[in-house]
């Protein structure tokens, strides 16, 4: 299976959660050769892309939902290099403040409110979990490193972020 297909599936899954949470979701645009493949575990790549896209969708949706502007799409680029593969997720969700950047790879840290507080009137099984547990980014980096890669987050506060 192509990583472009995995990115498409993961972004559709993330968009469906965003739709349930907010009633709408920004588009996701994916660039890359759909015929390109490399050795990887599809479920792990899906989880990594899903978590990163979910964070981007939440940031863009929350930034644009009260404005009279159409939310810009989240962009995913799958690039095949000679020595590596890069999957870049970028958004215009406002970025992460510099003070929060050292914490983003810490388990249980989240820029979102705790989902258990948000949905305290619902049963656990009924809660929509868009964000807030603080596991998505740390686990995504762990998977990337386990397979010889890495996860980098470059934030442009006031604009958005770039994840590679």
C-alpha positions, 0 to 999 in steps of 0.5 A, spaced: 500 500 500 502 506 498 504 511 503 499 516 499 493 511 500 495 511 507 495 518 508 488 519 505 485 513 509 488 517 515 486 524 513 479 521 512 478 518 519 481 524 522 476 528 518 470 524 520 472 525 528 473 533 526 466 533 523 463 529 529 466 534 534 465 541 530 460 539 525 465 541 519 472 540 518 477 543 513 479 539 507 486 535 507 490 536 500 495 530 499 501 531 494 505 525 492 506 519 487 500 514 489 505 509 486 511 510 490 512 505 496 517 503 501 517 498 507 513 500 513 508 498 517 501 501 514 498 501 521 503 505 524 504 510 519 496 510 519 496 512 526 502 517 526 499 521 520 492 520 523 494 523 530 498 529 526 492 531 521 487 530 527 491 536 531 492 540 524 484 539 523 483 541 530 487 547 530 485 550 523 477 549 525 478 552 532 481 558 528 477 559 523 470 557 525 468 563 528 470 567 522 467 569 515 473 565 511 473 558 509 478 554 513 484 553 509 486 546 507 491 541 511 496 539 506 500 533 506 506 532 502 509 525 501 516 526 498 521 520 496 528 522 497 534 518 495 536 516 502 529 517 505 522 519 505 519 525 508 511 526 510 510 533 511 503 535 514 502 543 514 496 547 517 494 554 518 492 553 525 495 559 528 501 555 531 504 553 538 506 558 542 514 557 543 513 556 551 509 550 549 514 547 544 518 543 549 512 540 552 509 537 546 513 530 546 511 529 553 506 524 555 499 527 557 501 534 555 496 537 550 494 544 548 487 542 548 482 541 554 481 534 557 476 531 553 474 528 560 472 535 562 469 537 556 464 531 556 463 529 563 455 529 562 456 523 557 458 516 558 466 515 556 463 510 550 459 516 548 465 522 548 468 524 541 475 524 542 478 529 538 484 531 542 486 532 549 489 526 552 496 527 550 499 521 547 498 522 539 504 526 538 509 522 543 507 516 540 507 518 533 515 520 534 516 513 538 514 510 532 518 514 527 524 513 531 523 506 532 523 505 524 529 509 524 526 516 522 524 522 526 518 527 528 520 534 527 515 540 529 516 547 526 511 552 529 510 559 526 506 562 532 500 566 528 500 562 522 501 555 523 505 549 524 509 544 519 510 537 522 515 532 518 
